[in-house]
Amino acid sequence: VIISSVQRQARHSFFWQFVFHTYTTAFTLVNGNGTPKAEKYSLQQKQLFLGLGAISYSACVGALPLAFMNRYALKSSLMQLVVRKLLPAPLLGLTSAFNVAMVRSPEFDNGIEVMDRNGNVIGVSKKAGEKAVMETALSRAVLFGTTFFLPEVLMYCVQRVRFVKNPRALGPVRMFVIMSVLAGMLPVSFSMFPQCGEIKRADLEPEILSSTEETEFFYNRGI
């Protein structure tokens, strides 16, 4: 996150965002819901293929504004503000959410287990899978989008009030601010939605409802 935020060349930005998205994609693969099984089709190969595609696409999208600016020599202060300060946060948030949705797409296709309040598995629901993936994608977008956006605001305030008088000290201060925001946003992101998610009876498929009279169901959201 720190290295990606300070890149000024498109090639370097692509490389470091590729590394960043590779890590977050691997984290998503390990910590998703484990209901979809590999016996019916090559699940691991499909997820790896989707993950590699999502990583490459996200790295390209992240580096595209810098490539565009450098290619056409757009050096105006407004363009610098938009490309270097405003665009990275929403782009990183959107691509992080996109990676989660792509890698965990088998949960959309095959569903995940839903349980009653006693932990007994009632069935496998695609709607619960969709809800789990969307909640995780949203929490990931908030985590990394805020981690890119808030430090820029704080550093602008630091420079505005001249809190740091030595220009060489701005780099370490920026690094400290990014680390602090990321550390603070991790528990916020993980607690946005409960790990054991809840879904109402009216939101489930009829074939699941026909086998039980329960009104509340639960599922493992993943992180």
Disulfide bonds with the S-S distance in Angstrom:
none
